[in-house]
C-alpha cells in the first residue's frame, strides 16, 4: 500500500524529473542545529528531510532532532536508520532498508526483525528500499560490513538493484558513503537505471550542482546530500542550486 510520503515523493518525481532530499545526522551535527538546517533546505526546495547516520547511538538525540525538525518544516521527515535505534515515533516515514551487499545478516534482515514490530506500533509509514554500497563505501560500508561494489562493475549493481525490485522493494539506493571522495559515476547510475522500474536514489560525495546534475542526467530519480550542509551556513543557496541543477523536464 502506498502511503502519504511515498505518494508525495512519486508526485514530485513526476513533476520535476529528479528531486533532492537533505540528510541530517544528529550525531554529526553537534553544535549545529538539524532543525534550522532542515528549514533552510526546505526553503531551497528540498523535497524531504532524512534523519539518521551510521553511528547514531543515542535514541533521545534522534527523538529530539526529529521533533524539532517537525516543528520547523512541512516537508516529510523520513528516518534513515542504522538499526533499531534509528526508529523514532515522531517521524512521518522510515526507509525500511536492507543493506543487500552486507556480509552480516544483521544488516540484511536481523535488524529488521527487531525493528518491524516497533514500526508497526508507532504507525510509521515504511518505504521498502534496497540499499547497495558502492565505491569507497566510507563509514556506512565499514559499519554495515559491506562488500562495496567497485565502480568498474556496474553490472553487479544492476543485479542487486533487480534483486531488490524483484523482492518487492519500491526504491533502490546506490550509496557511495557520506563524504565519499568520488560520487557514484554516471555510467553506474545509467546502467542500473536502464534495468530498473522503481525510483533510483543516489548519494554520497555529491558536493556541487555539477555532480548532482551528472547523476540526474544519468537517470537518478532522487539525489541525497548530507555533508554539503552540515555547517549551518548558506544552506538555502547551496540546496537551491542543486535543486535547480537536477530538474528534468518530463
Ligand atoms: C550518505 O548518501 C548520503 O548516506 C549523503 O552523502 O554526506 O556525502 O552528501 P554526503
py3Dmol code that shows the C-alpha trace and the ligand (Angstrom):
import py3Dmol

protein = """\
ATOM      1  CA  UNK A   1       0.000   0.000   0.000  1.00  0.00           C
ATOM      2  CA  UNK A   2       1.355   3.386  -0.993  1.00  0.00           C
ATOM      3  CA  UNK A   3       1.303   5.857   1.902  1.00  0.00           C
ATOM      4  CA  UNK A   4       1.275   9.646   2.017  1.00  0.00           C
ATOM      5  CA  UNK A   5       5.029  10.175   1.995  1.00  0.00           C
ATOM      6  CA  UNK A   6       5.619   7.770  -0.866  1.00  0.00           C
ATOM      7  CA  UNK A   7       2.849   9.473  -2.870  1.00  0.00           C
ATOM      8  CA  UNK A   8       4.483  12.851  -2.179  1.00  0.00           C
ATOM      9  CA  UNK A   9       7.875  11.618  -3.424  1.00  0.00           C
ATOM     10  CA  UNK A  10       6.430   9.956  -6.540  1.00  0.00           C
ATOM     11  CA  UNK A  11       4.384  13.065  -7.411  1.00  0.00           C
ATOM     12  CA  UNK A  12       7.443  15.322  -7.038  1.00  0.00           C
ATOM     13  CA  UNK A  13       9.485  12.958  -9.216  1.00  0.00           C
ATOM     14  CA  UNK A  14       6.748  13.055 -11.883  1.00  0.00           C
ATOM     15  CA  UNK A  15       6.726  16.856 -11.771  1.00  0.00           C
ATOM     16  CA  UNK A  16      10.455  17.605 -11.587  1.00  0.00           C
ATOM     17  CA  UNK A  17      12.088  14.510 -13.106  1.00  0.00           C
ATOM     18  CA  UNK A  18      14.664  14.317 -10.318  1.00  0.00           C
ATOM     19  CA  UNK A  19      14.239  15.523  -6.727  1.00  0.00           C
ATOM     20  CA  UNK A  20      16.536  16.286  -3.816  1.00  0.00           C
ATOM     21  CA  UNK A  21      16.454  15.027  -0.242  1.00  0.00           C
ATOM     22  CA  UNK A  22      18.551  16.510   2.562  1.00  0.00           C
ATOM     23  CA  UNK A  23      20.180  14.167   5.070  1.00  0.00           C
ATOM     24  CA  UNK A  24      20.791  15.454   8.584  1.00  0.00           C
ATOM     25  CA  UNK A  25      22.717  13.405  11.107  1.00  0.00           C
ATOM     26  CA  UNK A  26      22.086  14.361  14.754  1.00  0.00           C
ATOM     27  CA  UNK A  27      25.374  12.649  15.625  1.00  0.00           C
ATOM     28  CA  UNK A  28      27.457  14.769  13.265  1.00  0.00           C
ATOM     29  CA  UNK A  29      25.590  18.000  13.761  1.00  0.00           C
ATOM     30  CA  UNK A  30      26.611  18.542  17.375  1.00  0.00           C
ATOM     31  CA  UNK A  31      26.851  22.272  17.810  1.00  0.00           C
ATOM     32  CA  UNK A  32      24.867  22.677  14.626  1.00  0.00           C
ATOM     33  CA  UNK A  33      21.109  22.712  14.554  1.00  0.00           C
ATOM     34  CA  UNK A  34      19.451  19.994  12.434  1.00  0.00           C
ATOM     35  CA  UNK A  35      16.094  21.789  12.544  1.00  0.00           C
ATOM     36  CA  UNK A  36      17.487  25.089  11.256  1.00  0.00           C
ATOM     37  CA  UNK A  37      19.410  23.288   8.515  1.00  0.00           C
ATOM     38  CA  UNK A  38      16.220  21.434   7.550  1.00  0.00           C
ATOM     39  CA  UNK A  39      14.140  24.620   7.458  1.00  0.00           C
ATOM     40  CA  UNK A  40      16.674  26.383   5.235  1.00  0.00           C
ATOM     41  CA  UNK A  41      16.970  23.295   2.996  1.00  0.00           C
ATOM     42  CA  UNK A  42      13.199  23.295   2.597  1.00  0.00           C
ATOM     43  CA  UNK A  43      13.350  26.944   1.526  1.00  0.00           C
ATOM     44  CA  UNK A  44      15.931  25.860  -1.055  1.00  0.00           C
ATOM     45  CA  UNK A  45      13.429  23.358  -2.488  1.00  0.00           C
ATOM     46  CA  UNK A  46      14.437  20.033  -0.924  1.00  0.00           C
ATOM     47  CA  UNK A  47      11.564  17.522  -1.142  1.00  0.00           C
ATOM     48  CA  UNK A  48      12.051  15.758   2.197  1.00  0.00           C
ATOM     49  CA  UNK A  49      14.362  15.524   5.188  1.00  0.00           C
ATOM     50  CA  UNK A  50      16.147  12.294   6.036  1.00  0.00           C
ATOM     51  CA  UNK A  51      17.343  11.846   9.621  1.00  0.00           C
ATOM     52  CA  UNK A  52      19.935   9.296  10.676  1.00  0.00           C
ATOM     53  CA  UNK A  53      23.501   8.143  10.329  1.00  0.00           C
ATOM     54  CA  UNK A  54      25.709   5.076  10.556  1.00  0.00           C
ATOM     55  CA  UNK A  55      26.966   5.774  14.068  1.00  0.00           C
ATOM     56  CA  UNK A  56      23.907   7.273  15.716  1.00  0.00           C
ATOM     57  CA  UNK A  57      23.724   5.763  19.191  1.00  0.00           C
ATOM     58  CA  UNK A  58      21.502   7.910  21.393  1.00  0.00           C
ATOM     59  CA  UNK A  59      17.811   7.422  20.754  1.00  0.00           C
ATOM     60  CA  UNK A  60      16.951  10.559  22.739  1.00  0.00           C
ATOM     61  CA  UNK A  61      19.133  12.672  20.403  1.00  0.00           C
ATOM     62  CA  UNK A  62      17.243  11.258  17.423  1.00  0.00           C
ATOM     63  CA  UNK A  63      13.814  11.799  19.020  1.00  0.00           C
ATOM     64  CA  UNK A  64      14.721  15.376  19.945  1.00  0.00           C
ATOM     65  CA  UNK A  65      16.088  16.147  16.480  1.00  0.00           C
ATOM     66  CA  UNK A  66      13.009  14.725  14.723  1.00  0.00           C
ATOM     67  CA  UNK A  67      10.629  16.655  16.978  1.00  0.00           C
ATOM     68  CA  UNK A  68      12.499  19.917  16.440  1.00  0.00           C
ATOM     69  CA  UNK A  69      12.577  19.381  12.673  1.00  0.00           C
ATOM     70  CA  UNK A  70       8.847  18.612  12.619  1.00  0.00           C
ATOM     71  CA  UNK A  71       8.194  21.943  14.334  1.00  0.00           C
ATOM     72  CA  UNK A  72      10.107  23.856  11.676  1.00  0.00           C
ATOM     73  CA  UNK A  73       9.390  22.138   8.349  1.00  0.00           C
ATOM     74  CA  UNK A  74       6.358  20.986   6.376  1.00  0.00           C
ATOM     75  CA  UNK A  75       8.334  18.567   4.156  1.00  0.00           C
ATOM     76  CA  UNK A  76       8.084  14.932   5.300  1.00  0.00           C
ATOM     77  CA  UNK A  77      10.685  13.629   7.740  1.00  0.00           C
ATOM     78  CA  UNK A  78      11.965  10.186   6.791  1.00  0.00           C
ATOM     79  CA  UNK A  79      14.151   8.089   9.091  1.00  0.00           C
ATOM     80  CA  UNK A  80      17.400   6.715   7.662  1.00  0.00           C
ATOM     81  CA  UNK A  81      18.126   4.106  10.343  1.00  0.00           C
ATOM     82  CA  UNK A  82      21.360   2.332  11.198  1.00  0.00           C
ATOM     83  CA  UNK A  83      19.352  -0.270  13.109  1.00  0.00           C
ATOM     84  CA  UNK A  84      16.543  -0.451  15.679  1.00  0.00           C
ATOM     85  CA  UNK A  85      17.978   2.630  17.456  1.00  0.00           C
ATOM     86  CA  UNK A  86      17.181   4.654  14.347  1.00  0.00           C
ATOM     87  CA  UNK A  87      13.409   4.246  14.757  1.00  0.00           C
ATOM     88  CA  UNK A  88      11.627   7.300  16.144  1.00  0.00           C
ATOM     89  CA  UNK A  89       7.878   7.558  16.717  1.00  0.00           C
ATOM     90  CA  UNK A  90       7.944  11.253  15.780  1.00  0.00           C
ATOM     91  CA  UNK A  91       8.888  10.846  12.100  1.00  0.00           C
ATOM     92  CA  UNK A  92       6.497  10.609   9.154  1.00  0.00           C
ATOM     93  CA  UNK A  93       8.096   7.590   7.495  1.00  0.00           C
ATOM     94  CA  UNK A  94      11.082   5.270   7.580  1.00  0.00           C
ATOM     95  CA  UNK A  95      13.286   3.885   4.847  1.00  0.00           C
ATOM     96  CA  UNK A  96      12.779   0.213   5.672  1.00  0.00           C
ATOM     97  CA  UNK A  97      16.103  -0.582   4.090  1.00  0.00           C
ATOM     98  CA  UNK A  98      18.122  -3.732   3.713  1.00  0.00           C
ATOM     99  CA  UNK A  99      21.861  -3.429   3.108  1.00  0.00           C
ATOM    100  CA  UNK A 100      21.830  -6.041   0.386  1.00  0.00           C
ATOM    101  CA  UNK A 101      25.581  -6.396  -0.073  1.00  0.00           C
ATOM    102  CA  UNK A 102      26.433  -6.704   3.619  1.00  0.00           C
ATOM    103  CA  UNK A 103      28.343  -9.775   4.752  1.00  0.00           C
ATOM    104  CA  UNK A 104      26.434  -9.743   8.002  1.00  0.00           C
ATOM    105  CA  UNK A 105      22.812 -10.908   8.058  1.00  0.00           C
ATOM    106  CA  UNK A 106      22.146  -8.348  10.811  1.00  0.00           C
ATOM    107  CA  UNK A 107      22.142  -5.549   8.235  1.00  0.00           C
ATOM    108  CA  UNK A 108      20.223  -7.566   5.653  1.00  0.00           C
ATOM    109  CA  UNK A 109      17.329  -8.865   7.811  1.00  0.00           C
ATOM    110  CA  UNK A 110      18.047  -9.355  11.540  1.00  0.00           C
ATOM    111  CA  UNK A 111      17.817  -5.662  12.479  1.00  0.00           C
ATOM    112  CA  UNK A 112      14.512  -5.560  10.614  1.00  0.00           C
ATOM    113  CA  UNK A 113      13.081  -8.416  12.676  1.00  0.00           C
ATOM    114  CA  UNK A 114      13.667  -6.273  15.760  1.00  0.00           C
ATOM    115  CA  UNK A 115      12.507  -3.009  14.153  1.00  0.00           C
ATOM    116  CA  UNK A 116       9.391  -4.108  12.271  1.00  0.00           C
ATOM    117  CA  UNK A 117       7.132  -4.511  15.344  1.00  0.00           C
ATOM    118  CA  UNK A 118       8.212  -1.041  16.500  1.00  0.00           C
ATOM    119  CA  UNK A 119       7.497   0.486  13.087  1.00  0.00           C
ATOM    120  CA  UNK A 120       4.042  -1.064  13.232  1.00  0.00           C
ATOM    121  CA  UNK A 121       3.373   0.050  16.806  1.00  0.00           C
ATOM    122  CA  UNK A 122       4.372   3.644  16.014  1.00  0.00           C
ATOM    123  CA  UNK A 123       2.276   3.628  12.832  1.00  0.00           C
ATOM    124  CA  UNK A 124       5.270   4.771  10.772  1.00  0.00           C
ATOM    125  CA  UNK A 125       4.941   4.645   7.000  1.00  0.00           C
ATOM    126  CA  UNK A 126       7.522   2.125   5.783  1.00  0.00           C
ATOM    127  CA  UNK A 127       9.273   2.714   2.464  1.00  0.00           C
ATOM    128  CA  UNK A 128      10.868  -0.618   1.456  1.00  0.00           C
ATOM    129  CA  UNK A 129      14.282   0.067  -0.039  1.00  0.00           C
ATOM    130  CA  UNK A 130      17.260  -1.947  -1.260  1.00  0.00           C
ATOM    131  CA  UNK A 131      20.460  -0.270  -0.079  1.00  0.00           C
ATOM    132  CA  UNK A 132      23.590  -1.021  -2.093  1.00  0.00           C
ATOM    133  CA  UNK A 133      27.019   0.236  -1.086  1.00  0.00           C
ATOM    134  CA  UNK A 134      29.326   1.073  -3.965  1.00  0.00           C
ATOM    135  CA  UNK A 135      32.764   2.595  -4.458  1.00  0.00           C
ATOM    136  CA  UNK A 136      34.510   3.768  -1.319  1.00  0.00           C
ATOM    137  CA  UNK A 137      31.562   2.985   0.956  1.00  0.00           C
ATOM    138  CA  UNK A 138      33.053   5.078   3.791  1.00  0.00           C
ATOM    139  CA  UNK A 139      31.622   4.678   7.309  1.00  0.00           C
ATOM    140  CA  UNK A 140      28.351   3.149   6.060  1.00  0.00           C
ATOM    141  CA  UNK A 141      30.352   0.447   4.285  1.00  0.00           C
ATOM    142  CA  UNK A 142      32.577  -0.212   7.289  1.00  0.00           C
ATOM    143  CA  UNK A 143      29.814  -0.296   9.904  1.00  0.00           C
ATOM    144  CA  UNK A 144      27.492  -2.216   7.587  1.00  0.00           C
ATOM    145  CA  UNK A 145      30.224  -4.784   6.840  1.00  0.00           C
ATOM    146  CA  UNK A 146      29.537  -4.386   3.158  1.00  0.00           C
ATOM    147  CA  UNK A 147      31.410  -5.729   0.183  1.00  0.00           C
ATOM    148  CA  UNK A 148      31.290  -2.439  -1.726  1.00  0.00           C
ATOM    149  CA  UNK A 149      30.784  -2.834  -5.469  1.00  0.00           C
ATOM    150  CA  UNK A 150      33.624  -1.366  -7.478  1.00  0.00           C
ATOM    151  CA  UNK A 151      32.739   1.468  -9.846  1.00  0.00           C
ATOM    152  CA  UNK A 152      34.299  -0.706 -12.556  1.00  0.00           C
ATOM    153  CA  UNK A 153      31.473  -3.253 -12.204  1.00  0.00           C
ATOM    154  CA  UNK A 154      28.115  -1.554 -12.720  1.00  0.00           C
ATOM    155  CA  UNK A 155      26.672  -4.907 -13.830  1.00  0.00           C
ATOM    156  CA  UNK A 156      26.935  -6.136 -10.222  1.00  0.00           C
ATOM    157  CA  UNK A 157      24.936  -3.132  -9.060  1.00  0.00           C
ATOM    158  CA  UNK A 158      22.323  -3.956 -11.719  1.00  0.00           C
ATOM    159  CA  UNK A 159      21.995  -7.468 -10.279  1.00  0.00           C
ATOM    160  CA  UNK A 160      21.477  -6.153  -6.754  1.00  0.00           C
ATOM    161  CA  UNK A 161      19.035  -3.492  -7.956  1.00  0.00           C
ATOM    162  CA  UNK A 162      16.966  -6.032  -9.865  1.00  0.00           C
ATOM    163  CA  UNK A 163      17.028  -8.418  -6.906  1.00  0.00           C
ATOM    164  CA  UNK A 164      15.667  -5.618  -4.708  1.00  0.00           C
ATOM    165  CA  UNK A 165      12.902  -4.789  -7.171  1.00  0.00           C
ATOM    166  CA  UNK A 166      12.010  -8.450  -7.675  1.00  0.00           C
ATOM    167  CA  UNK A 167      11.769  -8.908  -3.914  1.00  0.00           C
ATOM    168  CA  UNK A 168       9.182  -6.117  -3.868  1.00  0.00           C
ATOM    169  CA  UNK A 169      11.312  -3.221  -2.633  1.00  0.00           C
ATOM    170  CA  UNK A 170       9.953   0.047  -4.008  1.00  0.00           C
ATOM    171  CA  UNK A 171      13.186   2.085  -4.027  1.00  0.00           C
ATOM    172  CA  UNK A 172      16.841   1.299  -4.730  1.00  0.00           C
ATOM    173  CA  UNK A 173      19.679   3.377  -3.240  1.00  0.00           C
ATOM    174  CA  UNK A 174      23.212   3.465  -4.693  1.00  0.00           C
ATOM    175  CA  UNK A 175      25.323   4.680  -1.772  1.00  0.00           C
ATOM    176  CA  UNK A 176      28.933   5.806  -2.197  1.00  0.00           C
ATOM    177  CA  UNK A 177      29.118   6.671   1.516  1.00  0.00           C
ATOM    178  CA  UNK A 178      28.829  10.018   3.222  1.00  0.00           C
ATOM    179  CA  UNK A 179      31.802  12.182   2.345  1.00  0.00           C
ATOM    180  CA  UNK A 180      32.965   9.844  -0.437  1.00  0.00           C
ATOM    181  CA  UNK A 181      35.818  11.265  -2.487  1.00  0.00           C
ATOM    182  CA  UNK A 182      34.143  10.257  -5.766  1.00  0.00           C
ATOM    183  CA  UNK A 183      30.358  10.162  -6.118  1.00  0.00           C
ATOM    184  CA  UNK A 184      28.662   7.267  -7.932  1.00  0.00           C
ATOM    185  CA  UNK A 185      29.807   7.607 -11.579  1.00  0.00           C
ATOM    186  CA  UNK A 186      27.154   8.480 -14.180  1.00  0.00           C
ATOM    187  CA  UNK A 187      27.837   5.205 -16.035  1.00  0.00           C
ATOM    188  CA  UNK A 188      26.920   3.148 -12.976  1.00  0.00           C
ATOM    189  CA  UNK A 189      23.774   5.258 -12.422  1.00  0.00           C
ATOM    190  CA  UNK A 190      22.633   4.969 -16.050  1.00  0.00           C
ATOM    191  CA  UNK A 191      23.386   1.238 -16.273  1.00  0.00           C
ATOM    192  CA  UNK A 192      21.328   0.487 -13.159  1.00  0.00           C
ATOM    193  CA  UNK A 193      18.537   2.867 -14.161  1.00  0.00           C
ATOM    194  CA  UNK A 194      18.203   1.257 -17.584  1.00  0.00           C
ATOM    195  CA  UNK A 195      17.160  -2.022 -15.959  1.00  0.00           C
ATOM    196  CA  UNK A 196      15.131  -0.689 -13.045  1.00  0.00           C
ATOM    197  CA  UNK A 197      11.398   0.049 -12.803  1.00  0.00           C
ATOM    198  CA  UNK A 198      11.457   1.603  -9.308  1.00  0.00           C
ATOM    199  CA  UNK A 199      12.883   5.013  -8.342  1.00  0.00           C
ATOM    200  CA  UNK A 200      16.667   5.130  -8.050  1.00  0.00           C
ATOM    201  CA  UNK A 201      18.251   7.085  -5.190  1.00  0.00           C
ATOM    202  CA  UNK A 202      21.878   8.198  -5.492  1.00  0.00           C
ATOM    203  CA  UNK A 203      24.018   9.654  -2.712  1.00  0.00           C
ATOM    204  CA  UNK A 204      27.466  10.029  -1.229  1.00  0.00           C
ATOM    205  CA  UNK A 205      30.111  12.582  -2.159  1.00  0.00           C
ATOM    206  CA  UNK A 206      27.836  14.921  -4.129  1.00  0.00           C
ATOM    207  CA  UNK A 207      29.142  18.365  -3.231  1.00  0.00           C
ATOM    208  CA  UNK A 208      28.162  20.665  -6.074  1.00  0.00           C
ATOM    209  CA  UNK A 209      25.452  21.261  -8.689  1.00  0.00           C
ATOM    210  CA  UNK A 210      27.634  19.769 -11.461  1.00  0.00           C
ATOM    211  CA  UNK A 211      27.973  16.401  -9.731  1.00  0.00           C
ATOM    212  CA  UNK A 212      24.262  16.424  -8.877  1.00  0.00           C
ATOM    213  CA  UNK A 213      23.317  17.247 -12.486  1.00  0.00           C
ATOM    214  CA  UNK A 214      25.554  14.432 -13.755  1.00  0.00           C
ATOM    215  CA  UNK A 215      23.686  11.917 -11.564  1.00  0.00           C
ATOM    216  CA  UNK A 216      20.315  13.350 -12.623  1.00  0.00           C
ATOM    217  CA  UNK A 217      21.188  13.269 -16.328  1.00  0.00           C
ATOM    218  CA  UNK A 218      22.291   9.663 -15.895  1.00  0.00           C
ATOM    219  CA  UNK A 219      18.787   8.811 -14.644  1.00  0.00           C
ATOM    220  CA  UNK A 220      18.752   9.235 -10.849  1.00  0.00           C
ATOM    221  CA  UNK A 221      15.255   9.958  -9.511  1.00  0.00           C
ATOM    222  CA  UNK A 222      16.359  11.151  -6.080  1.00  0.00           C
ATOM    223  CA  UNK A 223      19.662  12.774  -5.084  1.00  0.00           C
ATOM    224  CA  UNK A 224      20.649  12.773  -1.421  1.00  0.00           C
ATOM    225  CA  UNK A 225      23.188  15.162   0.048  1.00  0.00           C
ATOM    226  CA  UNK A 226      24.283  15.432   3.660  1.00  0.00           C
ATOM    227  CA  UNK A 227      27.810  16.757   4.140  1.00  0.00           C
ATOM    228  CA  UNK A 228      27.140  19.764   1.933  1.00  0.00           C
ATOM    229  CA  UNK A 229      25.007  21.399   4.628  1.00  0.00           C
ATOM    230  CA  UNK A 230      26.490  20.034   7.811  1.00  0.00           C
ATOM    231  CA  UNK A 231      27.581  23.539   8.623  1.00  0.00           C
ATOM    232  CA  UNK A 232      24.782  25.876   9.311  1.00  0.00           C
ATOM    233  CA  UNK A 233      25.630  28.436   6.621  1.00  0.00           C
ATOM    234  CA  UNK A 234      24.158  29.347   3.234  1.00  0.00           C
ATOM    235  CA  UNK A 235      22.063  26.176   3.310  1.00  0.00           C
ATOM    236  CA  UNK A 236      19.194  27.633   1.275  1.00  0.00           C
ATOM    237  CA  UNK A 237      21.543  28.815  -1.503  1.00  0.00           C
ATOM    238  CA  UNK A 238      23.555  25.578  -1.637  1.00  0.00           C
ATOM    239  CA  UNK A 239      20.460  23.360  -1.762  1.00  0.00           C
ATOM    240  CA  UNK A 240      18.660  25.744  -4.129  1.00  0.00           C
ATOM    241  CA  UNK A 241      21.490  25.489  -6.665  1.00  0.00           C
ATOM    242  CA  UNK A 242      21.412  21.675  -6.526  1.00  0.00           C
ATOM    243  CA  UNK A 243      17.609  21.507  -6.821  1.00  0.00           C
ATOM    244  CA  UNK A 244      17.690  23.714  -9.922  1.00  0.00           C
ATOM    245  CA  UNK A 245      20.578  21.745 -11.466  1.00  0.00           C
ATOM    246  CA  UNK A 246      18.850  18.359 -11.188  1.00  0.00           C
ATOM    247  CA  UNK A 247      15.386  19.286 -12.507  1.00  0.00           C
ATOM    248  CA  UNK A 248      14.500  17.478 -15.739  1.00  0.00           C
ATOM    249  CA  UNK A 249      11.607  18.391 -17.932  1.00  0.00           C
ATOM    250  CA  UNK A 250       9.319  15.349 -18.210  1.00  0.00           C
TER     251      UNK A 250
END
"""
ligand_1 = """\
10
LIG
C 25.042 9.434 2.857
O 24.392 9.495 0.618
C 24.370 10.218 1.795
O 24.247 8.387 3.264
C 24.929 11.599 1.694
O 26.308 11.641 1.458
O 27.190 13.287 3.104
O 28.483 12.759 1.041
O 26.382 14.084 0.912
P 27.134 13.015 1.636
"""
view = py3Dmol.view(width=600, height=400)
view.addModel(protein, "pdb")
view.setStyle({"model": 0}, {"cartoon": {"style": "trace"}})
view.addModel(ligand_1, "xyz")
view.setStyle({"model": 1}, {"stick": {}})
view.zoomTo()
view.show()
